[in-house]
């Protein structure tokens, strides 16, 4: 895949940690130029372009893209990794949680993609990859707000793909299972027994372990590759078999 991505220019939101950081590092390793967007720099390499950006702020996004436009007239890849979660049912969810999670996960994805469109139209290999979730296709307990937002991301991906056809801009998404990331660690700390909850999450996935950020990043790079020029409107599950398999419990 090194040759396929060599010289391409990419924007990755949520680039400071977890799946976003793994994707950033993998794209760079494959020879792409990556512009990282996140609220804080986090683990983004010092020698890589990074711009502070909150995807809930149109002003932040425009400021970041104006800085990118001063460096390059075009983009080839946009990866929307920025996202937040919430624990609870519809009875425990607050109005603030509904607004905050949707504004980040759904509208944030749309804001960044919309601002990138003029740059993507100048590419011969324009690809947007959204990070969706197993929560979009499988009912999970105590994840009402998050699941609803990721269901919206899945529908948004397909709508964006339909609109992007006319400009030869492909749009796909990756649906990770529960991933071993700092974000999941923070959610686990909200549980009454974090270690028991982690064991339960491992057992919930047929492969018996959490998905790694690097496994998700590899799927992102696959969908962003010019060799996938006929792949658009697709969702790629990287979930240890959670969506499609019904296996016996491990003993």
Secondary structure, DSSP 8 states (H G I E B T S, - for coil): -HHHHTT-EEEEETTTSHHHHHHHHHHHHTT-EEEEEESS-TT--TTS-EEE--TT-HHHHHHHHHHHHTT-S--SEEEE-------B-TTT--HHHHHHHHIIIIIHHHHHHHHHHHHHTT-SSEEEEEE--GGGTS--TTBHHHHHHHHHHHHHHHHHHHHHGGGTEEEEEEEE-SB-SHHHHHHHTTSSSHHHHHHHHHHHSTTSS-B-HHHHHHHHHHHHSGGGTT--S-EEEESTTTTT-------
